[in-house]
Amino acid sequence: MNKKLIGIGLAVAFIIGFGSCKPKQSAYKSVYEAAKEREVEENTTAPSTSVSKPATTPSYTSSTSESVRKEKVTPVYESDMSGLKAYSVVIAAMATKPGAELLKERFSKDGYNIILARNEQGMYRVIIASYDSKEQAVAKKNEILSHYSEISDLASLKSKYGIPFNDWWILQREY
């Protein structure tokens, strides 16, 4: 009986001890993945000639000077096939499918129809809008970013969605 109680006590202590570490591991893992994704993006992006703005404010450009990144992407889900057009507004690039799905879920709760696409290198693109023309995609990107920049606390938005609002970009789909 005494050994049983000790065994149960150790099991409970073990569960509590390791259970409390999980959120920290998850937080560290998400920060690590975000850093790796940025590193991959920086290595694959052509250098820009535009002047950088501070990280706390989104930057808006006209559609004629907006740069695009060309990639061959395919929708992760068959149901997104018809929604993926030639030009898309990418809000995040994720290395893992669960991270992309989590972001999709967060934005879907706010009424956005998020499309997940995967490029040839295995990176997941989280797309908030997709259009046939570059001008439409840039206009939608600027519209959404303007809406969010009007909200006073951008830091709370970043914590809500887990992404910065100044790193959105236009993807030109290659076939």
C-alpha positions in Angstrom: 0.0 0.0 0.0 2.8 2.4 1.0 4.7 1.6 -2.3 1.5 2.3 -4.2 1.1 5.7 -2.7 4.7 6.6 -3.4 4.3 5.4 -7.0 1.2 7.4 -7.5 2.8 10.5 -5.9 5.8 10.2 -8.2 3.6 9.8 -11.3 1.6 12.9 -10.3 4.8 14.9 -9.7 6.2 13.7 -13.0 3.1 14.8 -14.9 3.0 18.2 -13.2 6.7 18.8 -13.6 6.9 18.0 -17.3 3.4 19.4 -18.0 4.5 22.9 -16.9 7.4 23.0 -19.3 5.3 22.4 -22.4 4.2 26.0 -22.9 7.8 27.3 -22.6 9.0 24.7 -25.1 6.2 25.6 -27.5 6.9 29.3 -27.2 10.7 28.8 -27.8 9.9 26.5 -30.7 7.6 29.0 -32.4 10.2 31.8 -32.0 12.9 29.5 -33.4 10.8 28.5 -36.3 9.9 32.2 -37.1 13.6 33.0 -37.0 14.5 30.2 -39.4 11.7 31.2 -41.7 13.0 34.8 -41.8 16.5 33.5 -42.5 15.2 31.4 -45.4 13.1 34.3 -46.8 16.1 36.7 -46.5 18.3 34.2 -48.4 15.7 33.8 -51.2 14.6 37.4 -51.6 16.3 39.7 -54.0 17.7 42.9 -52.4 15.2 45.8 -52.4 16.1 49.3 -53.3 13.3 50.9 -51.2 14.0 52.6 -47.9 13.1 50.5 -44.8 10.7 51.9 -42.3 10.7 51.1 -38.6 9.4 47.6 -37.8 6.5 49.0 -35.7 4.7 50.5 -38.7 3.5 48.7 -41.8 4.9 50.0 -45.1 2.6 50.6 -48.1 3.6 50.9 -51.7 1.8 51.6 -54.9 1.0 48.6 -57.1 3.4 49.7 -59.8 6.4 49.6 -57.6 5.4 46.7 -55.4 7.9 43.9 -55.7 6.7 40.3 -56.1 8.3 37.0 -55.4 7.7 34.3 -58.0 7.3 30.8 -56.8 5.7 27.6 -58.0 3.1 26.8 -55.2 0.3 24.3 -54.9 -2.6 24.4 -52.5 -2.3 22.2 -49.4 -6.0 21.4 -49.5 -7.9 20.5 -52.7 -10.7 22.8 -51.6 -8.4 25.8 -52.0 -7.5 25.0 -55.6 -10.1 27.3 -57.1 -9.2 30.2 -54.7 -5.5 30.3 -55.5 -5.0 32.8 -58.3 -1.9 34.4 -60.1 -1.1 37.0 -57.4 -1.5 36.4 -53.7 -1.0 38.3 -50.5 1.2 36.2 -48.2 1.0 37.0 -44.5 3.5 34.4 -43.4 5.9 31.7 -44.5 6.0 28.7 -42.2 8.3 25.7 -42.1 5.8 23.4 -40.6 2.2 22.6 -41.5 0.9 22.8 -37.9 2.2 26.4 -37.6 0.5 27.4 -40.9 -2.7 25.7 -39.8 -2.7 27.5 -36.5 -2.3 30.9 -38.2 -5.1 30.0 -40.7 -7.3 29.2 -37.8 -6.6 32.5 -36.0 -7.4 34.6 -39.1 -10.4 32.4 -40.1 -12.0 33.3 -36.7 -11.9 37.0 -37.9 -13.7 36.1 -41.2 -10.8 35.7 -43.5 -10.7 32.8 -46.0 -7.1 31.7 -45.6 -5.4 29.5 -48.3 -2.4 27.4 -47.4 0.0 26.7 -50.3 3.3 24.9 -50.3 6.3 25.8 -52.5 8.8 23.4 -54.1 11.2 23.8 -51.1 8.5 22.6 -48.7 7.7 26.0 -47.1 4.1 26.8 -46.4 2.7 30.1 -47.6 -0.2 31.5 -45.6 -2.3 33.5 -48.1 -5.0 36.0 -47.0 -6.2 37.0 -50.5 -5.6 35.9 -54.0 -6.4 37.6 -57.3 -5.8 37.5 -61.1 -4.0 40.8 -61.1 -1.1 42.3 -59.2 -3.0 45.6 -58.8 -5.9 43.8 -57.0 -3.5 41.9 -54.7 -1.6 45.0 -53.7 -4.8 47.0 -53.2 -6.2 44.3 -50.9 -2.9 44.0 -49.0 -2.9 47.8 -48.4 -6.5 47.8 -47.4 -6.1 45.1 -44.8 -2.9 46.6 -43.4 -4.5 50.1 -43.2 -7.4 48.5 -41.3 -5.0 47.0 -38.8 -2.7 50.1 -38.5 -5.8 52.1 -37.4 -6.1 49.9 -34.4 -4.1 51.6 -31.6 -2.2 48.7 -30.2 -0.3 46.9 -32.9 1.7 44.9 -30.2 -1.6 43.2 -29.1 -2.4 42.4 -32.7 1.1 40.8 -33.1 0.5 38.7 -30.0 -3.0 37.7 -31.1 -1.9 36.5 -34.5 1.8 35.8 -33.9 3.1 37.6 -36.9 4.5 41.1 -37.6 2.3 43.2 -39.8 5.1 44.7 -41.8 6.4 41.5 -43.5 3.4 40.8 -45.8 4.4 40.4 -49.4 3.0 39.6 -52.9 3.5 36.1 -54.4 3.3 35.7 -58.2 2.3 32.1 -58.8 4.4 30.2 -61.4 2.8 27.3 -63.1 
